[in-house]
Amino acid sequence: MIRHNIQYPLLVAQNPDDADLIDESVELMTETVCARRRTTRVCGSDFLAEMAKSRMLKLDGEHIKRRRLLSRSKSPKKSATTTTVY
């Protein structure tokens, strides 16, 4: 479903140099959507898991493209999405 929402084949075809970044995004989105926890921590803030899941499922290819552009303008850093059990 996530790959469909972001038009994965087209996104990778248009951005072959960023295939690893796109795959990482899909992996993080999938982990967030499939998590069985009550809360999810995103950029240091806790969100109800259902809210985080809903937001991840609303993302499309344009969101991934913007993330790619932002990541090129900033220095590399750790992933911003982690899940935490409360």
MARMARKOL-719317 format. One record per residue: residue number from 1; chain; x, y, z of N, C-alpha, C in turn. Coordinates in steps of 0.2 Angstrom, whole numbers. Example, Ala and Ser with C-alpha at 12.3 -4.5 7.8 and 13.67 -1.06 7.14 Angstrom:
2
+-----+-----+-------+-------+-------+-------+-------+-------+-------+-------+-------+
: seq : mol :   npx :   npy :   npz :  capx :  capy :  capz :   cpx :   cpy :   cpz :
+-----+-----+-------+-------+-------+-------+-------+-------+-------+-------+-------+
:   1 :   A :    66 :   -28 :    39 :    62 :   -22 :    39 :    66 :   -16 :    39 :
:   2 :   A :    64 :   -11 :    35 :    68 :    -5 :    36 :    64 :     0 :    39 :
+-----+-----+-------+-------+-------+-------+-------+-------+-------+-------+-------+
***
This chain:
86
+-----+-----+-------+-------+-------+-------+-------+-------+-------+-------+-------+
: seq : mol :   npx :   npy :   npz :  capx :  capy :  capz :   cpx :   cpy :   cpz :
+-----+-----+-------+-------+-------+-------+-------+-------+-------+-------+-------+
:   1 :   A :     4 :    -6 :     0 :     0 :     0 :     0 :     4 :     6 :     0 :
:   2 :   A :    10 :     6 :     4 :    14 :    12 :     4 :    17 :    13 :    -2 :
:   3 :   A :    20 :     8 :    -5 :    23 :     9 :   -12 :    18 :    11 :   -17 :
:   4 :   A :    12 :     9 :   -17 :     7 :    12 :   -21 :     6 :    19 :   -20 :
:   5 :   A :     5 :    21 :   -14 :     4 :    28 :   -12 :     9 :    33 :   -14 :
:   6 :   A :    15 :    31 :   -14 :    21 :    35 :   -16 :    23 :    34 :   -23 :
:   7 :   A :    19 :    30 :   -27 :    21 :    28 :   -34 :    28 :    26 :   -34 :
:   8 :   A :    30 :    21 :   -30 :    37 :    19 :   -30 :    40 :    18 :   -36 :
:   9 :   A :    38 :    14 :   -41 :    42 :    12 :   -47 :    43 :    19 :   -51 :
:  10 :   A :    38 :    23 :   -51 :    40 :    30 :   -55 :    45 :    34 :   -51 :
:  11 :   A :    44 :    34 :   -45 :    48 :    38 :   -40 :    56 :    36 :   -41 :
:  12 :   A :    57 :    29 :   -41 :    63 :    27 :   -42 :    66 :    28 :   -49 :
:  13 :   A :    62 :    27 :   -54 :    64 :    28 :   -61 :    66 :    35 :   -62 :
:  14 :   A :    62 :    40 :   -59 :    64 :    47 :   -60 :    70 :    49 :   -55 :
:  15 :   A :    71 :    45 :   -50 :    77 :    47 :   -46 :    81 :    41 :   -44 :
:  16 :   A :    84 :    38 :   -49 :    88 :    32 :   -48 :    94 :    33 :   -43 :
:  17 :   A :    97 :    39 :   -43 :   102 :    40 :   -38 :   100 :    40 :   -31 :
:  18 :   A :    94 :    41 :   -30 :    91 :    41 :   -23 :    87 :    35 :   -21 :
:  19 :   A :    88 :    29 :   -25 :    84 :    23 :   -23 :    85 :    21 :   -16 :
:  20 :   A :    91 :    22 :   -13 :    92 :    20 :    -6 :    88 :    24 :    -2 :
:  21 :   A :    88 :    30 :    -3 :    85 :    35 :     2 :    77 :    33 :     1 :
:  22 :   A :    75 :    32 :    -5 :    68 :    30 :    -6 :    66 :    24 :    -2 :
:  23 :   A :    70 :    19 :    -3 :    69 :    13 :     1 :    69 :    14 :     8 :
:  24 :   A :    74 :    18 :    11 :    74 :    19 :    18 :    67 :    23 :    20 :
:  25 :   A :    65 :    27 :    16 :    58 :    30 :    18 :    53 :    25 :    18 :
:  26 :   A :    53 :    21 :    13 :    47 :    16 :    13 :    48 :    11 :    19 :
:  27 :   A :    54 :     9 :    21 :    55 :     5 :    27 :    53 :     8 :    33 :
:  28 :   A :    54 :    15 :    34 :    52 :    18 :    40 :    45 :    19 :    40 :
:  29 :   A :    42 :    21 :    35 :    34 :    21 :    34 :    31 :    15 :    36 :
:  30 :   A :    34 :     9 :    33 :    31 :     3 :    35 :    32 :     1 :    42 :
:  31 :   A :    37 :     2 :    45 :    38 :     1 :    52 :    33 :     5 :    56 :
:  32 :   A :    32 :    11 :    55 :    27 :    15 :    58 :    20 :    12 :    58 :
:  33 :   A :    18 :    11 :    51 :    12 :     8 :    50 :    10 :     2 :    53 :
:  34 :   A :    15 :    -3 :    54 :    14 :   -10 :    56 :    16 :   -10 :    64 :
:  35 :   A :    18 :    -5 :    67 :    20 :    -5 :    74 :    14 :    -7 :    78 :
:  36 :   A :    14 :   -11 :    83 :     9 :   -13 :    88 :     9 :    -9 :    94 :
:  37 :   A :    12 :    -3 :    94 :    13 :     1 :   100 :     8 :     6 :   101 :
:  38 :   A :     7 :     9 :   107 :     2 :    14 :   108 :     4 :    21 :   105 :
:  39 :   A :    11 :    22 :   106 :    13 :    28 :   104 :    19 :    27 :    99 :
:  40 :   A :    21 :    32 :    95 :    26 :    33 :    91 :    30 :    39 :    92 :
:  41 :   A :    36 :    39 :    92 :    40 :    45 :    93 :    43 :    47 :    86 :
:  42 :   A :    42 :    53 :    84 :    44 :    56 :    78 :    47 :    63 :    80 :
:  43 :   A :    54 :    63 :    78 :    58 :    69 :    80 :    57 :    72 :    87 :
:  44 :   A :    57 :    67 :    91 :    57 :    68 :    98 :    50 :    70 :   101 :
:  45 :   A :    45 :    69 :    98 :    38 :    70 :   100 :    34 :    64 :   100 :
:  46 :   A :    30 :    63 :   105 :    26 :    56 :   105 :    19 :    58 :   102 :
:  47 :   A :    17 :    53 :    97 :    11 :    54 :    94 :     7 :    47 :    95 :
:  48 :   A :     1 :    47 :    96 :    -3 :    41 :    96 :    -2 :    37 :    90 :
:  49 :   A :    -1 :    31 :    90 :     1 :    26 :    85 :    -4 :    27 :    79 :
:  50 :   A :   -10 :    27 :    80 :   -15 :    28 :    75 :   -15 :    35 :    71 :
:  51 :   A :   -13 :    40 :    75 :   -12 :    46 :    71 :    -5 :    46 :    67 :
:  52 :   A :     0 :    43 :    69 :     6 :    42 :    65 :     5 :    38 :    59 :
:  53 :   A :     1 :    32 :    60 :    -1 :    28 :    55 :    -5 :    31 :    50 :
:  54 :   A :   -10 :    35 :    52 :   -14 :    39 :    47 :   -10 :    44 :    43 :
:  55 :   A :    -5 :    47 :    46 :    -1 :    52 :    43 :     4 :    49 :    38 :
:  56 :   A :     6 :    43 :    39 :    11 :    39 :    35 :     7 :    37 :    29 :
:  57 :   A :     1 :    35 :    30 :    -3 :    32 :    24 :    -5 :    38 :    19 :
:  58 :   A :    -5 :    44 :    22 :    -7 :    50 :    18 :    -1 :    53 :    13 :
:  59 :   A :     5 :    50 :    15 :    11 :    53 :    11 :    11 :    50 :     4 :
:  60 :   A :    13 :    55 :     0 :    13 :    53 :    -7 :    21 :    54 :   -10 :
:  61 :   A :    22 :    53 :   -16 :    28 :    54 :   -19 :    31 :    61 :   -19 :
:  62 :   A :    27 :    66 :   -19 :    30 :    73 :   -18 :    33 :    74 :   -11 :
:  63 :   A :    30 :    70 :    -6 :    33 :    71 :     1 :    40 :    68 :     1 :
:  64 :   A :    41 :    62 :    -3 :    47 :    59 :    -3 :    52 :    63 :    -7 :
:  65 :   A :    50 :    66 :   -12 :    54 :    71 :   -16 :    57 :    77 :   -12 :
:  66 :   A :    52 :    80 :    -8 :    54 :    85 :    -4 :    59 :    83 :     2 :
:  67 :   A :    58 :    77 :     4 :    63 :    74 :     9 :    70 :    73 :     6 :
:  68 :   A :    70 :    71 :     0 :    76 :    70 :    -4 :    80 :    77 :    -5 :
:  69 :   A :    76 :    82 :    -7 :    79 :    88 :    -8 :    82 :    91 :    -1 :
:  70 :   A :    78 :    90 :     4 :    80 :    93 :    11 :    86 :    89 :    13 :
:  71 :   A :    87 :    83 :    12 :    92 :    79 :    14 :    99 :    81 :    11 :
:  72 :   A :    98 :    83 :     5 :   104 :    85 :     1 :   106 :    92 :     3 :
:  73 :   A :   102 :    96 :     6 :   104 :   103 :     9 :   107 :   103 :    16 :
:  74 :   A :   106 :    97 :    19 :   108 :    97 :    26 :   113 :    91 :    27 :
:  75 :   A :   117 :    91 :    32 :   122 :    86 :    33 :   118 :    80 :    35 :
:  76 :   A :   121 :    74 :    34 :   118 :    68 :    36 :   117 :    67 :    44 :
:  77 :   A :   111 :    64 :    46 :   110 :    63 :    53 :   106 :    57 :    54 :
:  78 :   A :   105 :    55 :    60 :   101 :    49 :    61 :    94 :    50 :    59 :
:  79 :   A :    91 :    44 :    58 :    84 :    44 :    56 :    80 :    47 :    61 :
:  80 :   A :    75 :    51 :    59 :    70 :    55 :    64 :    65 :    51 :    66 :
:  81 :   A :    63 :    45 :    64 :    58 :    41 :    66 :    60 :    35 :    70 :
:  82 :   A :    57 :    34 :    76 :    58 :    28 :    80 :    52 :    27 :    84 :
:  83 :   A :    51 :    20 :    86 :    45 :    19 :    89 :    47 :    17 :    97 :
:  84 :   A :    42 :    19 :   101 :    44 :    18 :   108 :    37 :    15 :   111 :
:  85 :   A :    38 :    10 :   116 :    32 :     8 :   119 :    31 :    11 :   126 :
:  86 :   A :    25 :    13 :   127 :    23 :    16 :   133 :    17 :    13 :   136 :
+-----+-----+-------+-------+-------+-------+-------+-------+-------+-------+-------+
***
